[in-house]
Amino acid sequence: MDEPGDFTPQYKRVILKLSGESLSRAGERGINMDEVAVIASQIKQAHSIGCQIGVVVGGGNILRGAQFSMSCGTKIEEATAHYMGMLATVINALALQEGLEGMGCTTRIMSAIRMDGVCEPFIRRRAIRHMEKGRIVVMGAGTGSPFVTTDTAAAQRALELNADIVLKATRVDGVYSDDPEKNPHAVLYRELDYETVIKQNLQVMDGTAISQCREHDMPVLVFNFKKDGNIVKAISGQRVGTRIGNKPS
């Protein structure tokens, strides 16, 4: 790809939503540091062009709260299972921090659940100050509350931190009319409005996250992070993925 100096950021501040699976190899669980290094390198490239970056990371590569509440019933309460999932996101945040700092990036982990031995508590003004000082802020533990997905946490943090856009990193090129892995004729949408996403039940982010973004006019860009350079291209406003926003007035 081009050198980072060839790009100019269109967005001053972004929230990058990473799934836990982005830190593991396809079809596997756990954390693979080679995969962490790939995503960390892309984040570093985007940060180097002058964009302030906050990262919200999921925990599905380690566990999902729903897997316990659905399969074990009375053994683990659903709320407890969700808290377990939140702790998994902090494990991922620590791995991502190691990957980023190994490449020379200054980072801070902020958790919605206090874990003073390993990270800072999430405080809105402190997070903003970190980003203004050029630090990459990795946010774990979702919102700190059960029954809330990390997609919704990303939308919430974007609004709290006055971000310009939510970047939703996926393994496909954007939002399709159907599953592109099952239907070779599925159409890639370049632009969508929130209403269409909700009415057609397109699996972009969970409904609460999309509704929150719609209410506050927070755009979302869904793109393929597996393609080298796509994060810096997204931040510089190049045509990648699917952009979701309000209908033009």
C-alpha positions in Angstrom: 0.0 0.0 0.0 1.0 3.7 -0.1 3.1 5.2 2.7 1.0 6.6 5.6 2.3 10.1 4.6 0.4 9.8 1.4 -2.9 10.0 3.3 -4.7 12.8 5.0 -7.3 12.0 7.7 -10.9 12.9 7.0 -11.9 12.2 10.6 -10.2 13.8 13.6 -11.3 11.1 16.1 -12.7 7.6 15.5 -13.9 4.6 17.4 -12.7 1.4 15.9 -14.8 -1.6 16.9 -12.9 -4.9 16.8 -14.4 -8.3 17.4 -12.6 -10.7 19.6 -12.3 -13.0 16.6 -10.1 -10.4 14.9 -7.3 -11.4 17.4 -7.5 -15.1 16.5 -7.1 -17.1 13.3 -10.2 -17.9 11.3 -12.1 -20.8 12.8 -10.0 -20.8 15.9 -10.4 -19.5 19.5 -8.1 -17.7 21.8 -5.4 -15.1 21.0 -2.9 -15.4 18.2 -0.2 -12.8 18.4 0.5 -12.9 14.7 -3.1 -11.8 14.1 -2.7 -9.2 16.9 0.4 -7.9 15.1 -1.4 -7.5 11.8 -4.3 -5.5 13.3 -1.9 -3.5 15.5 0.2 -2.6 12.4 -2.9 -1.2 10.6 -3.9 0.8 13.7 -0.4 2.2 13.9 -0.6 3.3 10.2 -3.9 5.0 10.8 -2.7 6.7 13.9 0.5 8.0 12.2 -1.5 10.2 9.8 -2.8 12.2 12.7 -6.1 10.6 13.6 -7.1 10.1 17.3 -8.1 6.5 17.8 -10.1 4.7 20.4 -10.6 1.0 20.1 -13.5 -1.0 21.6 -12.7 -4.7 21.6 -15.0 -7.7 21.9 -14.3 -11.0 23.6 -16.0 -13.7 21.5 -12.6 -15.4 20.8 -12.4 -16.3 24.4 -16.1 -16.7 25.4 -19.5 -15.2 24.9 -21.8 -14.6 27.8 -24.7 -16.0 25.9 -23.0 -19.4 25.5 -23.4 -20.0 29.2 -26.8 -18.6 29.7 -28.2 -20.6 26.8 -26.5 -24.0 27.4 -26.3 -24.1 31.2 -29.5 -22.6 32.2 -29.6 -22.6 36.0 -25.9 -23.2 36.5 -24.8 -19.7 35.7 -27.1 -16.7 35.8 -27.2 -14.8 32.6 -26.0 -11.6 34.1 -23.0 -13.4 35.6 -22.2 -14.9 32.1 -22.2 -11.5 30.6 -19.8 -10.2 33.2 -17.5 -13.1 32.3 -17.7 -12.0 28.7 -16.7 -8.5 29.8 -13.6 -9.8 31.5 -12.6 -11.6 28.3 -12.6 -8.2 26.5 -10.0 -6.9 28.9 -7.8 -9.9 28.3 -8.0 -9.0 24.6 -7.3 -5.4 25.3 -4.1 -6.3 27.1 -3.0 -8.4 24.2 -3.7 -5.6 21.7 -1.8 -3.1 24.0 1.2 -5.4 23.8 1.0 -5.6 20.1 0.7 -1.8 19.7 3.4 -0.9 22.2 5.7 -3.4 20.6 5.5 -1.3 17.5 6.2 2.0 19.4 2.6 3.2 19.9 1.8 4.8 23.3 -1.5 3.2 24.6 -3.8 3.3 27.5 -6.3 0.6 28.5 -9.5 1.9 30.1 -12.0 -0.5 31.5 -15.7 0.0 32.4 -15.1 -2.4 35.3 -12.4 -1.3 37.7 -9.2 -3.4 37.5 -6.7 -1.0 38.9 -3.8 -3.5 38.8 -3.9 -3.8 35.0 -5.7 -0.7 33.6 -7.4 2.6 34.2 -11.1 3.0 34.9 -13.0 4.5 32.0 -13.4 8.3 32.7 -14.7 10.3 29.7 -12.5 13.4 30.1 -9.4 11.3 30.8 -10.0 9.2 27.7 -10.4 12.4 25.6 -7.2 13.8 27.1 -5.2 10.6 26.3 -6.3 10.8 22.7 -5.5 14.5 22.5 -2.0 13.7 23.7 -1.6 11.1 20.9 -2.3 7.9 22.9 -4.3 5.1 21.5 -7.1 4.3 24.0 -8.1 0.6 24.1 -11.5 0.2 25.9 -12.5 -3.1 27.5 -15.4 -4.4 29.6 -18.1 -3.0 27.2 -20.2 -0.5 29.1 -19.8 -2.3 32.4 -23.3 -3.5 32.4 -24.7 -7.0 31.4 -27.2 -7.4 28.5 -25.3 -4.9 26.4 -23.2 -5.9 23.4 -19.8 -4.5 22.6 -21.3 -3.0 19.4 -23.5 -0.9 21.7 -20.5 -0.1 23.8 -18.7 1.2 20.7 -21.7 3.4 19.7 -21.9 4.7 23.3 -18.2 5.5 23.5 -18.3 7.2 20.1 -21.0 9.5 21.4 -19.4 10.1 24.7 -15.9 10.9 23.2 -17.2 13.1 20.4 -15.9 10.8 17.7 -16.7 11.5 14.1 -17.5 8.0 13.1 -17.7 4.3 14.2 -15.4 2.0 12.2 -16.8 -1.5 12.4 -14.0 -3.9 11.4 -15.2 -7.2 9.8 -13.8 -10.1 7.7 -16.0 -9.2 4.7 -15.9 -6.1 2.4 -19.0 -4.5 3.9 -22.8 -5.0 4.1 -24.3 -7.3 1.6 -27.8 -8.1 0.5 -27.1 -11.7 1.6 -24.3 -13.8 3.0 -21.6 -13.5 0.4 -20.0 -16.7 1.5 -23.2 -18.6 0.7 -24.6 -16.5 -2.1 -22.1 -15.5 -4.8 -24.6 -13.1 -6.3 -25.0 -11.1 -3.1 -24.8 -7.4 -3.7 -22.4 -5.2 -1.8 -24.0 -1.9 -0.6 -21.8 1.1 -0.7 -24.3 3.4 1.1 -27.1 2.6 3.5 -29.4 4.5 5.8 -30.2 3.4 9.3 -33.9 2.8 8.4 -33.0 0.3 5.7 -30.6 -1.5 8.0 -33.3 -1.8 10.7 -36.2 -2.7 8.4 -34.3 -5.3 6.5 -32.7 -6.7 9.6 -29.2 -6.5 8.0 -26.7 -8.0 10.4 -24.4 -5.0 10.7 -24.4 -4.3 14.4 -27.0 -5.1 17.0 -30.3 -3.2 16.9 -29.6 -1.1 20.0 -26.3 0.2 18.5 -27.8 1.1 15.2 -30.8 2.8 16.8 -28.4 4.8 19.1 -26.3 5.9 16.1 -29.4 6.9 14.2 -30.8 8.9 17.0 -27.6 10.9 17.3 -26.6 10.9 13.6 -23.4 9.0 14.2 -22.2 7.4 11.0 -20.9 3.8 10.8 -18.5 2.4 8.3 -18.4 -1.4 7.9 -15.3 -2.6 6.2 -12.8 -5.5 5.8 -9.9 -5.1 8.1 -8.2 -8.1 6.7 -7.2 -6.1 3.6 -3.9 -4.4 4.3 -4.3 -0.6 4.6 -8.1 -0.5 4.8 -8.1 1.2 8.2 -6.0 4.1 7.0 -8.0 4.2 3.8 -11.3 4.4 5.8 -9.9 7.2 8.0 -8.7 9.1 5.0 -12.2 8.9 3.4 -11.4 6.6 0.6 -14.1 4.3 -0.8 -14.0 1.2 1.3 -16.8 -0.8 2.8 -20.3 0.3 3.5 -21.2 3.7 5.0 -24.3 3.9 7.1 -26.0 7.2 7.9 -29.2 9.2 7.8 -31.0 9.7 4.5 -30.0 12.8 2.7 -32.5 15.6 3.4 
